[in-house]
Amino acid sequence: MGDLFKAAAVNQKNLSLNANVTLSSYLEVEQEVEEFQIAVAEAEEED
């Protein structure tokens, strides 16, 4: 029973780590998109 519990705990931890990595990647992409949109808006204003 102990091994099964340990395996479940490790699996849960891995899922949490994956979720954190996915979230931080998403936030980085979102930041880049925002900066790109600002740059586009500024370029359009100059025209």
PDB file of N, CA, C and O in Angstrom:
ATOM      1  N   MET A   1       0.837  -1.205   0.000  1.00  0.00           N
ATOM      2  CA  MET A   1       0.000   0.000   0.000  1.00  0.00           C
ATOM      3  C   MET A   1       0.872   1.257   0.000  1.00  0.00           C
ATOM      4  O   MET A   1       0.561   2.240  -0.672  1.00  0.00           O
ATOM      5  N   GLY A   2       1.965   1.212   0.759  1.00  0.00           N
ATOM      6  CA  GLY A   2       2.863   2.359   0.849  1.00  0.00           C
ATOM      7  C   GLY A   2       3.450   2.749  -0.498  1.00  0.00           C
ATOM      8  O   GLY A   2       3.530   3.930  -0.836  1.00  0.00           O
ATOM      9  N   ASP A   3       3.865   1.729  -1.275  1.00  0.00           N
ATOM     10  CA  ASP A   3       4.459   1.994  -2.593  1.00  0.00           C
ATOM     11  C   ASP A   3       3.449   2.627  -3.539  1.00  0.00           C
ATOM     12  O   ASP A   3       3.777   3.532  -4.306  1.00  0.00           O
ATOM     13  N   LEU A   4       2.229   2.143  -3.473  1.00  0.00           N
ATOM     14  CA  LEU A   4       1.174   2.677  -4.320  1.00  0.00           C
ATOM     15  C   LEU A   4       0.921   4.139  -3.980  1.00  0.00           C
ATOM     16  O   LEU A   4       0.747   4.977  -4.865  1.00  0.00           O
ATOM     17  N   PHE A   5       0.904   4.427  -2.689  1.00  0.00           N
ATOM     18  CA  PHE A   5       0.682   5.801  -2.232  1.00  0.00           C
ATOM     19  C   PHE A   5       1.818   6.703  -2.705  1.00  0.00           C
ATOM     20  O   PHE A   5       1.598   7.827  -3.158  1.00  0.00           O
ATOM     21  N   LYS A   6       3.042   6.179  -2.587  1.00  0.00           N
ATOM     22  CA  LYS A   6       4.216   6.946  -3.031  1.00  0.00           C
ATOM     23  C   LYS A   6       4.147   7.224  -4.535  1.00  0.00           C
ATOM     24  O   LYS A   6       4.427   8.335  -4.985  1.00  0.00           O
ATOM     25  N   ALA A   7       3.775   6.211  -5.294  1.00  0.00           N
ATOM     26  CA  ALA A   7       3.673   6.367  -6.745  1.00  0.00           C
ATOM     27  C   ALA A   7       2.624   7.421  -7.094  1.00  0.00           C
ATOM     28  O   ALA A   7       2.824   8.235  -7.996  1.00  0.00           O
ATOM     29  N   ALA A   8       1.509   7.397  -6.373  1.00  0.00           N
ATOM     30  CA  ALA A   8       0.449   8.376  -6.616  1.00  0.00           C
ATOM     31  C   ALA A   8       0.936   9.783  -6.281  1.00  0.00           C
ATOM     32  O   ALA A   8       0.636  10.736  -7.000  1.00  0.00           O
ATOM     33  N   ALA A   9       1.686   9.909  -5.188  1.00  0.00           N
ATOM     34  CA  ALA A   9       2.201  11.218  -4.769  1.00  0.00           C
ATOM     35  C   ALA A   9       3.200  11.756  -5.799  1.00  0.00           C
ATOM     36  O   ALA A   9       3.163  12.938  -6.141  1.00  0.00           O
ATOM     37  N   VAL A  10       4.077  10.903  -6.284  1.00  0.00           N
ATOM     38  CA  VAL A  10       5.069  11.306  -7.291  1.00  0.00           C
ATOM     39  C   VAL A  10       4.357  11.726  -8.574  1.00  0.00           C
ATOM     40  O   VAL A  10       4.714  12.728  -9.193  1.00  0.00           O
ATOM     41  N   ASN A  11       3.355  10.956  -8.962  1.00  0.00           N
ATOM     42  CA  ASN A  11       2.588  11.273 -10.162  1.00  0.00           C
ATOM     43  C   ASN A  11       1.913  12.632 -10.022  1.00  0.00           C
ATOM     44  O   ASN A  11       1.909  13.435 -10.955  1.00  0.00           O
ATOM     45  N   GLN A  12       1.345  12.878  -8.850  1.00  0.00           N
ATOM     46  CA  GLN A  12       0.662  14.149  -8.597  1.00  0.00           C
ATOM     47  C   GLN A  12       1.648  15.309  -8.664  1.00  0.00           C
ATOM     48  O   GLN A  12       1.343  16.371  -9.209  1.00  0.00           O
ATOM     49  N   LYS A  13       2.839  15.089  -8.099  1.00  0.00           N
ATOM     50  CA  LYS A  13       3.868  16.131  -8.117  1.00  0.00           C
ATOM     51  C   LYS A  13       4.283  16.439  -9.556  1.00  0.00           C
ATOM     52  O   LYS A  13       4.452  17.602  -9.922  1.00  0.00           O
ATOM     53  N   ASN A  14       4.447  15.397 -10.369  1.00  0.00           N
ATOM     54  CA  ASN A  14       4.813  15.596 -11.773  1.00  0.00           C
ATOM     55  C   ASN A  14       3.738  16.360 -12.526  1.00  0.00           C
ATOM     56  O   ASN A  14       4.040  17.220 -13.353  1.00  0.00           O
ATOM     57  N   LEU A  15       2.485  16.042 -12.236  1.00  0.00           N
ATOM     58  CA  LEU A  15       1.385  16.763 -12.881  1.00  0.00           C
ATOM     59  C   LEU A  15       1.429  18.237 -12.499  1.00  0.00           C
ATOM     60  O   LEU A  15       1.205  19.110 -13.338  1.00  0.00           O
ATOM     61  N   SER A  16       1.719  18.508 -11.232  1.00  0.00           N
ATOM     62  CA  SER A  16       1.802  19.899 -10.766  1.00  0.00           C
ATOM     63  C   SER A  16       2.953  20.629 -11.450  1.00  0.00           C
ATOM     64  O   SER A  16       2.806  21.777 -11.870  1.00  0.00           O
ATOM     65  N   LEU A  17       4.096  19.960 -11.559  1.00  0.00           N
ATOM     66  CA  LEU A  17       5.251  20.572 -12.220  1.00  0.00           C
ATOM     67  C   LEU A  17       4.936  20.870 -13.677  1.00  0.00           C
ATOM     68  O   LEU A  17       5.267  21.940 -14.186  1.00  0.00           O
ATOM     69  N   ASN A  18       4.295  19.916 -14.344  1.00  0.00           N
ATOM     70  CA  ASN A  18       3.918  20.124 -15.745  1.00  0.00           C
ATOM     71  C   ASN A  18       2.975  21.304 -15.880  1.00  0.00           C
ATOM     72  O   ASN A  18       3.110  22.112 -16.800  1.00  0.00           O
ATOM     73  N   ALA A  19       2.023  21.406 -14.969  1.00  0.00           N
ATOM     74  CA  ALA A  19       1.061  22.506 -15.008  1.00  0.00           C
ATOM     75  C   ALA A  19       1.778  23.838 -14.819  1.00  0.00           C
ATOM     76  O   ALA A  19       1.462  24.816 -15.496  1.00  0.00           O
ATOM     77  N   ASN A  20       2.748  23.878 -13.897  1.00  0.00           N
ATOM     78  CA  ASN A  20       3.498  25.115 -13.648  1.00  0.00           C
ATOM     79  C   ASN A  20       4.306  25.524 -14.872  1.00  0.00           C
ATOM     80  O   ASN A  20       4.345  26.701 -15.228  1.00  0.00           O
ATOM     81  N   VAL A  21       4.945  24.561 -15.513  1.00  0.00           N
ATOM     82  CA  VAL A  21       5.743  24.848 -16.707  1.00  0.00           C
ATOM     83  C   VAL A  21       4.841  25.361 -17.824  1.00  0.00           C
ATOM     84  O   VAL A  21       5.172  26.323 -18.517  1.00  0.00           O
ATOM     85  N   THR A  22       3.696  24.701 -17.984  1.00  0.00           N
ATOM     86  CA  THR A  22       2.745  25.112 -19.022  1.00  0.00           C
ATOM     87  C   THR A  22       2.255  26.527 -18.766  1.00  0.00           C
ATOM     88  O   THR A  22       2.171  27.339 -19.686  1.00  0.00           O
ATOM     89  N   LEU A  23       1.930  26.818 -17.507  1.00  0.00           N
ATOM     90  CA  LEU A  23       1.429  28.145 -17.144  1.00  0.00           C
ATOM     91  C   LEU A  23       2.482  29.212 -17.397  1.00  0.00           C
ATOM     92  O   LEU A  23       2.178  30.257 -17.971  1.00  0.00           O
ATOM     93  N   SER A  24       3.720  28.959 -16.973  1.00  0.00           N
ATOM     94  CA  SER A  24       4.748  29.987 -17.164  1.00  0.00           C
ATOM     95  C   SER A  24       5.050  30.185 -18.648  1.00  0.00           C
ATOM     96  O   SER A  24       5.314  31.308 -19.078  1.00  0.00           O
ATOM     97  N   SER A  25       5.014  29.114 -19.430  1.00  0.00           N
ATOM     98  CA  SER A  25       5.210  29.246 -20.881  1.00  0.00           C
ATOM     99  C   SER A  25       4.095  30.083 -21.486  1.00  0.00           C
ATOM    100  O   SER A  25       4.333  30.952 -22.324  1.00  0.00           O
ATOM    101  N   TYR A  26       2.881  29.805 -21.046  1.00  0.00           N
ATOM    102  CA  TYR A  26       1.725  30.554 -21.552  1.00  0.00           C
ATOM    103  C   TYR A  26       1.854  32.034 -21.217  1.00  0.00           C
ATOM    104  O   TYR A  26       1.594  32.893 -22.059  1.00  0.00           O
ATOM    105  N   LEU A  27       2.260  32.329 -19.977  1.00  0.00           N
ATOM    106  CA  LEU A  27       2.391  33.726 -19.553  1.00  0.00           C
ATOM    107  C   LEU A  27       3.483  34.438 -20.350  1.00  0.00           C
ATOM    108  O   LEU A  27       3.334  35.607 -20.706  1.00  0.00           O
ATOM    109  N   GLU A  28       4.581  33.729 -20.630  1.00  0.00           N
ATOM    110  CA  GLU A  28       5.655  34.328 -21.432  1.00  0.00           C
ATOM    111  C   GLU A  28       5.168  34.644 -22.840  1.00  0.00           C
ATOM    112  O   GLU A  28       5.450  35.719 -23.370  1.00  0.00           O
ATOM    113  N   VAL A  29       4.447  33.721 -23.441  1.00  0.00           N
ATOM    114  CA  VAL A  29       3.923  33.932 -24.794  1.00  0.00           C
ATOM    115  C   VAL A  29       2.943  35.094 -24.796  1.00  0.00           C
ATOM    116  O   VAL A  29       2.957  35.935 -25.695  1.00  0.00           O
ATOM    117  N   GLU A  30       2.089  35.130 -23.774  1.00  0.00           N
ATOM    118  CA  GLU A  30       1.104  36.203 -23.669  1.00  0.00           C
ATOM    119  C   GLU A  30       1.803  37.561 -23.588  1.00  0.00           C
ATOM    120  O   GLU A  30       1.361  38.531 -24.204  1.00  0.00           O
ATOM    121  N   GLN A  31       2.888  37.624 -22.828  1.00  0.00           N
ATOM    122  CA  GLN A  31       3.674  38.854 -22.689  1.00  0.00           C
ATOM    123  C   GLN A  31       4.254  39.272 -24.041  1.00  0.00           C
ATOM    124  O   GLN A  31       4.211  40.446 -24.409  1.00  0.00           O
ATOM    125  N   GLU A  32       4.800  38.294 -24.778  1.00  0.00           N
ATOM    126  CA  GLU A  32       5.383  38.589 -26.086  1.00  0.00           C
ATOM    127  C   GLU A  32       4.324  39.080 -27.064  1.00  0.00           C
ATOM    128  O   GLU A  32       4.570  40.003 -27.841  1.00  0.00           O
ATOM    129  N   VAL A  33       3.154  38.467 -27.026  1.00  0.00           N
ATOM    130  CA  VAL A  33       2.059  38.874 -27.912  1.00  0.00           C
ATOM    131  C   VAL A  33       1.662  40.311 -27.608  1.00  0.00           C
ATOM    132  O   VAL A  33       1.437  41.114 -28.513  1.00  0.00           O
ATOM    133  N   GLU A  34       1.580  40.621 -26.307  1.00  0.00           N
ATOM    134  CA  GLU A  34       1.208  41.977 -25.882  1.00  0.00           C
ATOM    135  C   GLU A  34       2.218  43.003 -26.406  1.00  0.00           C
ATOM    136  O   GLU A  34       1.836  44.045 -26.939  1.00  0.00           O
ATOM    137  N   GLU A  35       3.507  42.695 -26.249  1.00  0.00           N
ATOM    138  CA  GLU A  35       4.555  43.605 -26.716  1.00  0.00           C
ATOM    139  C   GLU A  35       4.490  43.775 -28.233  1.00  0.00           C
ATOM    140  O   GLU A  35       4.693  44.873 -28.752  1.00  0.00           O
ATOM    141  N   PHE A  36       4.205  42.678 -28.935  1.00  0.00           N
ATOM    142  CA  PHE A  36       4.091  42.729 -30.392  1.00  0.00           C
ATOM    143  C   PHE A  36       2.912  43.610 -30.808  1.00  0.00           C
ATOM    144  O   PHE A  36       3.022  44.415 -31.732  1.00  0.00           O
ATOM    145  N   GLN A  37       1.787  43.446 -30.113  1.00  0.00           N
ATOM    146  CA  GLN A  37       0.600  44.248 -30.434  1.00  0.00           C
ATOM    147  C   GLN A  37       0.860  45.734 -30.199  1.00  0.00           C
ATOM    148  O   GLN A  37       0.399  46.581 -30.964  1.00  0.00           O
ATOM    149  N   ILE A  38       1.601  46.042 -29.137  1.00  0.00           N
ATOM    150  CA  ILE A  38       1.950  47.442 -28.853  1.00  0.00           C
ATOM    151  C   ILE A  38       2.833  47.987 -29.977  1.00  0.00           C
ATOM    152  O   ILE A  38       2.629  49.105 -30.450  1.00  0.00           O
ATOM    153  N   ALA A  39       3.809  47.192 -30.397  1.00  0.00           N
ATOM    154  CA  ALA A  39       4.713  47.612 -31.473  1.00  0.00           C
ATOM    155  C   ALA A  39       3.940  47.851 -32.768  1.00  0.00           C
ATOM    156  O   ALA A  39       4.198  48.821 -33.481  1.00  0.00           O
ATOM    157  N   VAL A  40       2.997  46.968 -33.065  1.00  0.00           N
ATOM    158  CA  VAL A  40       2.175  47.119 -34.275  1.00  0.00           C
ATOM    159  C   VAL A  40       1.345  48.396 -34.185  1.00  0.00           C
ATOM    160  O   VAL A  40       1.255  49.157 -35.148  1.00  0.00           O
ATOM    161  N   ALA A  41       0.742  48.622 -33.022  1.00  0.00           N
ATOM    162  CA  ALA A  41      -0.087  49.819 -32.830  1.00  0.00           C
ATOM    163  C   ALA A  41       0.748  51.086 -33.010  1.00  0.00           C
ATOM    164  O   ALA A  41       0.298  52.052 -33.626  1.00  0.00           O
ATOM    165  N   GLU A  42       1.965  51.075 -32.469  1.00  0.00           N
ATOM    166  CA  GLU A  42       2.848  52.236 -32.602  1.00  0.00           C
ATOM    167  C   GLU A  42       3.250  52.450 -34.058  1.00  0.00           C
ATOM    168  O   GLU A  42       3.319  53.587 -34.526  1.00  0.00           O
ATOM    169  N   ALA A  43       3.513  51.368 -34.767  1.00  0.00           N
ATOM    170  CA  ALA A  43       3.893  51.467 -36.180  1.00  0.00           C
ATOM    171  C   ALA A  43       2.737  52.025 -37.009  1.00  0.00           C
ATOM    172  O   ALA A  43       2.947  52.817 -37.927  1.00  0.00           O
ATOM    173  N   GLU A  44       1.525  51.607 -36.679  1.00  0.00           N
ATOM    174  CA  GLU A  44       0.348  52.097 -37.409  1.00  0.00           C
ATOM    175  C   GLU A  44       0.123  53.590 -37.161  1.00  0.00           C
ATOM    176  O   GLU A  44      -0.319  54.313 -38.054  1.00  0.00           O
ATOM    177  N   GLU A  45       0.430  54.046 -35.946  1.00  0.00           N
ATOM    178  CA  GLU A  45       0.264  55.467 -35.620  1.00  0.00           C
ATOM    179  C   GLU A  45       1.208  56.335 -36.446  1.00  0.00           C
ATOM    180  O   GLU A  45       0.867  57.459 -36.816  1.00  0.00           O
ATOM    181  N   GLU A  46       2.406  55.803 -36.733  1.00  0.00           N
ATOM    182  CA  GLU A  46       3.412  56.566 -37.471  1.00  0.00           C
ATOM    183  C   GLU A  46       3.037  56.769 -38.929  1.00  0.00           C
ATOM    184  O   GLU A  46       3.455  57.751 -39.542  1.00  0.00           O
ATOM    185  N   ASP A  47       2.262  55.862 -39.489  1.00  0.00           N
ATOM    186  CA  ASP A  47       1.881  55.954 -40.913  1.00  0.00           C
ATOM    187  C   ASP A  47       1.065  57.190 -41.224  1.00  0.00           C
ATOM    188  O   ASP A  47       0.676  57.400 -42.373  1.00  0.00           O
TER     189      ASP A  47
END
